[in-house]
Amino acid sequence: MKHSVYEITLKNGAKGLLINVPGASVMNVKVQFRAGCRYAKKPELYEIAHVVEHLGFGANAKYKDEQAFESEFTKNGAYHNAWTSDLSVCYEAECADFEWSRILDLHRISITEPRFNDEELKSEKSTVRSELTGYLNDYSRLIWPRLMASTGEVIPTLRERLATVGNIELKDIREHYRRTHTAANMRFVITGRLPRHRRRAVSKMLENWNLKPGDRLEAPIDELHAGDPVLIRRKDASNITFGFSFITPRKLSSEETHVMDCLNHILNGTTSSRIFGQARKRGLIYGIGSALTNGIHNSSWDFDGEVNLETSDELFALIKKELTKVLNGDIKDADIEAAKSYALGRHQMSAQTVSQISDYYSDSYFLGGDIEEYDKIPSIISGIDKSKIVALAREYADSGIKGFAAVSSCEKAIITSLAEQLNL
């Protein structure tokens, strides 16, 4: 879908993108604050941002409780949600074009005029406990906090997170909200049919949001280092669920993220890929994947999968062999061209709906204020070559910062042996 992007800074200090999609029948609204779990006032309140998020569509200045607000918000089919991460709390909504003004105003009320109360706090604390308890049975959710902590990130385990929920009181909720939900700490991406007159109307509405001025909160910086292999022992885990990361202590550019996406496709993107494809052909594994996580202060090259104990040595020998080939520049030109063709096709498919367009811009904008210009991506993809792929792969391998974690019933020595095969 054709679209135009306009970045605006409001008088109150908030900043955001207004994305005009001519002829769109829906509008998507995302409002983000740097208010995530890492901004808790003290470690004992780590889950406070999560609870604030759950209370986000509860009682407010106009509606007595969540049920009353929900009934009004959704009466014409509109949708809302929220999510929390280490850095962010983000509130989302999507509605039919004809009611955009009503929904944006309801979004304003819920975000700027909440009425936190003990009854809803008690209910949502219970809900958060239930959510986190469920995660204890998801091995991938167990792995990554332990891996990240092993490399120096200040990340608690799931059980430690659960233990903090009971410490949260109403006064803590109000303090966290006042400190983080300020105008200068707010970013937004609003996508839909936004010609000039409507952009002016949206800007005027946002200017009137009742938020204190505040500051854009800084992202925390961790001192990263190589981590020792971590085994999370589960008696009922008959195979090995694993994750490992190579980390470089800097943020990658837009061009570099596309280079790494190409490399990940070559390694694990299809059944003809160099790690996943070969592993499946040999019957070593059901699935393995790799992806880039690009942060503000560092970037990680992440791998995860599951493997049976009896095939784990052969799998990790294959991983080491193929990664070593990449580091030595042993990559076929045909594989690079195929990965670039795939990337171009996926890029063209990434802007078919208003929601997709919003997602495309919001991730990088909320993270660091970057605007990924959609029309420039094809030329960036076409410029990817072997030298760029090899240089980035070597940067990750040579950084000296890596982590490995696994869930299994096996002995720690086995996990240590697998991790040692990643000494490239």
C-alpha positions as CSV (number, residue, x, y, z in Angstrom):
1,M,0.0,0.0,0.0
2,K,1.3,3.4,-0.9
3,H,1.9,5.6,2.1
4,S,3.7,8.8,3.3
5,V,5.5,9.3,6.6
6,Y,5.5,12.5,8.6
7,E,7.4,12.9,11.8
8,I,6.1,15.5,14.2
9,T,7.2,17.0,17.6
10,L,4.4,18.3,19.7
11,K,4.7,21.4,21.9
12,N,4.5,19.2,25.0
13,G,7.6,17.3,24.0
14,A,6.0,14.1,22.6
15,K,7.2,12.9,19.2
16,G,5.8,10.5,16.7
17,L,4.9,9.5,13.2
18,L,1.7,10.2,11.3
19,I,1.5,7.8,8.3
20,N,-0.9,8.6,5.6
21,V,-2.3,5.6,3.7
22,P,-4.7,7.0,1.1
23,G,-8.0,5.2,1.0
24,A,-7.4,3.2,4.1
25,S,-10.5,1.9,5.8
26,V,-9.0,1.5,9.3
27,M,-6.7,3.5,11.6
28,N,-4.0,2.0,13.8
29,V,-2.7,3.8,16.9
30,K,0.4,2.9,18.9
31,V,1.5,4.9,22.0
32,Q,4.8,3.9,23.7
33,F,6.6,5.0,26.8
34,R,10.0,4.0,28.1
35,A,8.3,2.5,31.1
36,G,9.2,-1.2,31.0
37,C,10.4,-3.5,33.7
38,R,14.0,-2.1,33.7
39,Y,12.5,1.2,34.9
40,A,11.2,-0.2,38.2
41,K,12.2,1.9,41.1
42,K,13.9,-1.1,42.8
43,P,14.5,-4.7,41.8
44,E,11.8,-5.9,44.3
45,L,9.2,-4.3,42.1
46,Y,10.5,-5.6,38.7
47,E,7.0,-6.7,37.4
48,I,5.4,-3.3,38.1
49,A,5.4,-2.2,34.5
50,H,3.6,-5.4,33.6
51,V,0.9,-4.7,36.1
52,V,0.6,-1.1,35.0
53,E,0.1,-2.4,31.5
54,H,-2.7,-4.7,32.7
55,L,-4.4,-1.8,34.4
56,G,-4.1,0.4,31.3
57,F,-7.6,-0.2,30.1
58,G,-9.3,-0.3,33.6
59,A,-11.1,2.3,35.6
60,N,-10.5,5.9,34.4
61,A,-11.9,9.4,34.7
62,K,-15.0,8.6,32.6
63,Y,-15.6,4.8,33.1
64,K,-15.9,3.1,36.5
65,D,-14.2,-0.1,35.5
66,E,-12.6,-2.2,32.7
67,Q,-16.0,-3.7,31.7
68,A,-17.6,-0.3,31.2
69,F,-14.6,1.0,29.2
70,E,-14.4,-2.2,27.1
71,S,-18.1,-2.0,26.2
72,E,-17.8,1.5,24.9
73,F,-14.4,1.0,23.2
74,T,-15.4,-2.1,21.2
75,K,-19.1,-1.3,20.3
76,N,-18.2,-0.7,16.7
77,G,-15.6,-3.4,16.4
78,A,-12.6,-1.5,17.5
79,Y,-9.7,-3.4,19.1
80,H,-7.2,-2.6,21.8
81,N,-4.2,-4.3,23.4
82,A,-1.0,-3.5,25.3
83,W,2.4,-5.1,25.8
84,T,5.4,-4.7,28.1
85,S,9.1,-5.4,27.6
86,D,12.3,-4.5,29.5
87,L,12.2,-1.0,28.0
88,S,8.6,-0.3,26.8
89,V,5.0,-0.2,27.7
90,C,3.0,0.2,24.5
91,Y,-0.7,0.8,24.1
92,E,-2.3,-0.2,20.8
93,A,-5.7,0.3,19.2
94,E,-7.2,-0.3,15.7
95,C,-10.6,0.9,14.5
96,A,-12.7,1.6,11.5
97,D,-11.9,4.9,9.8
98,F,-15.3,6.4,10.6
99,E,-14.7,6.4,14.3
100,W,-11.0,7.3,14.5
101,S,-11.6,10.5,16.5
102,R,-13.8,8.7,19.1
103,I,-11.2,5.9,19.6
104,L,-8.3,8.2,19.8
105,D,-10.1,10.2,22.5
106,L,-10.8,7.0,24.4
107,H,-7.2,6.1,24.1
108,R,-6.4,9.5,25.6
109,I,-8.7,8.9,28.5
110,S,-7.3,5.4,29.3
111,I,-3.6,6.5,29.1
112,T,-3.8,10.0,30.7
113,E,-6.6,9.7,33.2
114,P,-6.4,6.2,34.8
115,R,-8.0,5.7,38.2
116,F,-5.9,2.9,39.8
117,N,-7.8,1.2,42.6
118,D,-7.1,-1.7,44.9
119,E,-9.8,-4.0,43.5
120,E,-8.4,-4.0,40.0
121,L,-4.9,-4.1,41.2
122,K,-5.6,-7.3,43.2
123,S,-7.3,-8.8,40.1
124,E,-4.5,-7.9,37.7
125,K,-1.7,-9.1,40.0
126,S,-3.4,-12.4,40.1
127,T,-3.7,-12.4,36.3
128,V,0.0,-11.5,35.9
129,R,0.9,-14.4,38.3
130,S,-1.1,-16.8,36.2
131,E,0.6,-15.5,33.0
132,L,4.1,-15.9,34.4
133,T,3.3,-19.3,35.9
134,G,2.2,-20.5,32.5
135,Y,5.6,-19.4,31.1
136,L,7.4,-21.8,33.4
137,N,6.3,-24.6,31.1
138,D,7.6,-22.8,28.0
139,Y,11.2,-23.8,27.8
140,S,12.2,-21.0,25.4
141,R,11.0,-18.5,28.0
142,L,13.2,-20.1,30.6
143,I,16.3,-20.1,28.4
144,W,16.6,-16.5,27.3
145,P,16.5,-14.7,30.7
146,R,19.2,-17.0,32.0
147,L,21.3,-16.6,28.9
148,M,21.0,-12.8,29.0
149,A,21.9,-12.7,32.8
150,S,24.9,-14.9,32.2
151,T,26.3,-12.3,29.8
152,G,25.8,-9.4,32.2
153,E,22.3,-8.1,31.5
154,V,20.3,-7.3,34.7
155,I,17.5,-9.7,34.0
156,P,15.8,-11.9,36.7
157,T,14.6,-15.4,36.1
158,L,10.8,-16.1,35.7
159,R,10.6,-17.4,39.3
160,E,12.3,-14.2,40.5
161,R,9.9,-12.1,38.5
162,L,7.0,-14.0,40.0
163,A,8.3,-13.3,43.5
164,T,8.1,-9.5,42.9
165,V,4.4,-9.4,42.0
166,G,3.3,-9.7,45.7
167,N,5.5,-6.7,46.6
168,I,3.6,-4.2,44.4
169,E,1.2,-1.9,46.1
170,L,-1.1,0.8,44.8
171,K,1.3,3.6,45.8
172,D,4.0,1.9,43.7
173,I,1.7,1.8,40.7
174,R,1.0,5.5,41.0
175,E,4.7,6.4,41.4
176,H,5.8,4.3,38.4
177,Y,3.0,5.8,36.3
178,R,3.8,9.4,37.3
179,R,7.6,9.0,36.6
180,T,7.3,7.2,33.2
181,H,4.0,8.4,31.6
182,T,5.1,11.9,30.7
183,A,4.8,13.8,27.5
184,A,8.6,13.9,26.6
185,N,8.8,10.1,27.3
186,M,5.9,9.4,24.9
187,R,6.3,8.2,21.3
188,F,3.5,7.4,18.9
189,V,2.8,5.9,15.5
190,I,-0.6,6.6,14.0
191,T,-1.4,5.0,10.6
192,G,-4.4,5.3,8.4
193,R,-6.1,7.8,6.1
194,L,-4.3,11.0,7.2
195,P,-4.5,13.8,4.7
196,R,-3.2,17.2,5.8
197,H,-6.4,18.4,7.5
198,R,-6.7,15.2,9.5
199,R,-3.0,15.3,10.5
200,R,-3.6,18.7,11.9
201,A,-6.7,17.4,13.8
202,V,-4.7,14.5,15.2
203,S,-1.8,16.8,16.3
204,K,-4.2,19.1,18.0
205,M,-5.8,16.2,19.9
206,L,-2.5,14.9,21.0
207,E,-1.4,18.4,22.2
208,N,-4.3,18.3,24.6
209,W,-3.3,15.1,26.3
210,N,-3.0,15.8,30.0
211,L,0.6,14.6,30.7
212,K,3.3,16.2,32.8
213,P,6.3,17.4,30.7
214,G,9.0,15.0,32.0
215,D,12.0,13.7,30.1
216,R,12.7,10.9,27.6
217,L,14.2,8.2,29.9
218,E,17.6,6.8,29.0
219,A,18.0,3.2,28.1
220,P,20.0,1.3,30.8
221,I,23.5,0.2,29.8
222,D,24.8,-3.2,30.9
223,E,28.5,-4.3,31.0
224,L,28.5,-7.4,28.8
225,H,30.9,-10.3,28.9
226,A,31.2,-14.0,27.9
227,G,28.9,-16.1,30.0
228,D,29.4,-19.6,31.3
229,P,27.0,-22.3,29.8
230,V,23.8,-22.5,31.7
231,L,21.8,-25.7,32.3
232,I,18.2,-25.5,33.5
233,R,17.5,-29.0,34.7
234,R,14.1,-30.4,34.2
235,K,13.6,-34.1,34.9
236,D,10.8,-34.4,32.3
237,A,12.9,-32.7,29.5
238,S,13.9,-35.7,27.5
239,N,15.6,-33.7,24.8
240,I,17.7,-30.5,24.8
241,T,16.0,-27.1,24.2
242,F,18.8,-24.6,23.6
243,G,19.6,-21.1,22.7
244,F,22.9,-19.3,22.1
245,S,24.0,-15.8,21.2
246,F,26.9,-14.0,19.8
247,I,26.8,-10.3,20.8
248,T,28.5,-7.1,19.5
249,P,28.5,-4.1,21.8
250,R,26.9,-1.7,19.4
251,K,23.7,-1.0,17.6
252,L,23.6,-2.1,13.9
253,S,22.6,0.2,11.1
254,S,19.6,-0.4,9.0
255,E,21.8,-1.7,6.2
256,E,23.6,-4.1,8.5
257,T,20.3,-5.5,9.9
258,H,19.4,-6.5,6.3
259,V,22.8,-8.1,5.8
260,M,22.2,-10.2,8.9
261,D,18.7,-11.1,7.8
262,C,20.2,-12.4,4.5
263,L,22.8,-14.5,6.4
264,N,20.1,-16.0,8.7
265,H,18.1,-17.0,5.6
266,I,21.1,-18.7,4.1
267,L,21.7,-20.6,7.3
268,N,18.2,-21.4,8.6
269,G,15.6,-19.9,6.3
270,T,14.4,-22.9,4.2
271,T,14.8,-26.7,3.9
272,S,17.7,-26.1,1.5
273,S,19.5,-23.9,4.0
274,R,23.0,-24.7,5.3
275,I,22.2,-25.5,8.9
276,F,18.5,-26.1,9.2
277,G,18.2,-27.7,5.7
278,Q,21.1,-30.1,6.2
279,A,20.0,-31.0,9.8
280,R,16.5,-31.9,8.7
281,K,17.8,-33.9,5.8
282,R,20.0,-35.9,8.2
283,G,17.2,-36.3,10.7
284,L,19.1,-34.5,13.4
285,I,16.5,-32.0,14.4
286,Y,12.9,-30.9,13.9
287,G,13.7,-27.1,14.0
288,I,16.4,-24.6,14.5
289,G,16.3,-20.9,13.7
290,S,18.4,-17.8,13.9
291,A,17.6,-14.1,14.1
292,L,19.0,-10.7,14.8
293,T,18.1,-8.7,18.0
294,N,19.2,-5.1,17.5
295,G,19.2,-3.0,20.7
296,I,20.1,0.5,21.6
297,H,23.6,-0.4,23.0
298,N,24.3,-3.8,21.6
299,S,23.1,-6.3,19.1
300,S,22.8,-10.1,19.4
301,W,22.9,-12.9,16.8
302,D,20.6,-15.5,18.3
303,F,20.0,-19.2,17.6
304,D,17.5,-21.5,19.1
305,G,16.2,-25.0,18.6
306,E,15.5,-28.5,20.1
307,V,17.6,-31.6,19.6
308,N,17.6,-35.1,20.9
309,L,20.5,-36.0,23.1
310,E,21.8,-38.7,20.7
311,T,22.0,-36.4,17.8
312,S,23.2,-33.2,19.6
313,D,26.9,-33.7,19.0
314,E,26.4,-34.2,15.3
315,L,24.1,-31.1,15.1
316,F,26.6,-28.8,16.9
317,A,29.4,-30.1,14.7
318,L,27.3,-29.1,11.7
319,I,26.6,-25.7,13.2
320,K,30.3,-25.1,13.9
321,K,31.3,-26.3,10.4
322,E,28.8,-24.0,8.6
323,L,29.5,-21.0,10.8
324,T,33.3,-21.5,10.2
325,K,32.6,-21.6,6.4
326,V,30.9,-18.2,6.7
327,L,33.7,-16.7,8.6
328,N,36.1,-18.0,5.9
329,G,34.0,-16.5,3.1
330,D,32.9,-19.8,1.9
331,I,29.4,-18.7,0.7
332,K,28.0,-19.3,-2.7
333,D,27.0,-16.3,-4.8
334,A,23.9,-18.2,-5.8
335,D,22.9,-18.5,-2.1
336,I,23.4,-14.8,-1.6
337,E,21.3,-13.9,-4.6
338,A,18.5,-16.3,-3.5
339,A,18.5,-14.7,0.0
340,K,18.3,-11.2,-1.5
341,S,15.4,-12.3,-3.8
342,Y,13.6,-13.7,-0.8
343,A,14.2,-10.5,1.2
344,L,12.9,-8.3,-1.6
345,G,9.7,-10.4,-1.8
346,R,9.1,-10.3,1.9
347,H,9.7,-6.6,1.9
348,Q,7.1,-6.0,-0.8
349,M,4.7,-8.2,1.2
350,S,5.3,-6.2,4.4
351,A,3.0,-3.3,3.5
352,Q,-0.3,-4.9,2.5
353,T,-2.3,-3.7,5.4
354,V,-2.4,-0.6,7.7
355,S,-1.4,-2.8,10.6
356,Q,1.7,-4.1,8.7
357,I,2.8,-0.6,7.8
358,S,2.4,0.5,11.4
359,D,4.5,-2.5,12.6
360,Y,7.2,-1.9,10.0
361,Y,7.9,1.6,11.3
362,S,7.1,1.4,15.0
363,D,9.7,-1.2,16.1
364,S,12.8,0.9,15.1
365,Y,11.1,4.2,15.9
366,F,10.2,3.3,19.4
367,L,13.6,1.7,20.0
368,G,15.8,4.6,18.9
369,G,13.9,7.1,16.9
370,D,15.0,5.7,13.6
371,I,12.7,5.9,10.5
372,E,13.2,2.9,8.2
373,E,12.5,4.5,4.8
374,Y,10.4,1.8,3.0
375,D,11.2,2.9,-0.5
376,K,15.0,2.7,0.1
377,I,15.1,-0.9,1.3
378,P,15.2,-2.5,-2.2
379,S,18.4,-0.7,-3.0
380,I,19.8,-1.6,0.4
381,I,19.0,-5.3,-0.3
382,S,20.5,-5.2,-3.7
383,G,23.8,-3.8,-2.2
384,I,24.3,-6.8,0.0
385,D,27.4,-8.8,-0.9
386,K,29.7,-11.5,0.5
387,S,32.2,-9.0,2.0
388,K,29.5,-7.4,4.1
389,I,28.1,-10.7,5.3
390,V,31.5,-12.0,6.3
391,A,32.6,-8.8,8.0
392,L,29.5,-8.8,10.2
393,A,29.7,-12.5,11.0
394,R,33.4,-12.0,12.0
395,E,32.5,-9.1,14.2
396,Y,30.1,-11.2,16.2
397,A,32.5,-14.2,16.4
398,D,35.4,-12.0,17.5
399,S,33.6,-9.9,20.0
400,G,34.2,-12.3,22.8
401,I,30.7,-11.9,24.1
402,K,28.5,-14.9,23.9
403,G,26.1,-17.0,25.9
404,F,24.6,-20.5,25.9
405,A,21.6,-21.9,27.8
406,A,19.6,-25.1,27.7
407,V,16.8,-26.9,29.3
408,S,17.3,-30.7,29.7
409,S,17.5,-33.6,32.0
410,C,21.1,-34.3,30.8
411,E,24.3,-33.7,32.7
412,K,25.9,-30.3,32.8
413,A,29.1,-31.7,31.1
414,I,27.1,-32.4,27.9
415,I,25.9,-28.8,27.7
416,T,29.4,-27.5,28.4
417,S,30.7,-29.7,25.6
418,L,28.1,-28.4,23.1
419,A,28.8,-24.8,24.0
420,E,32.6,-25.4,23.5
421,Q,31.8,-26.3,19.9
422,L,30.8,-22.7,19.4
423,N,34.3,-21.4,20.0
424,L,34.8,-20.2,16.4
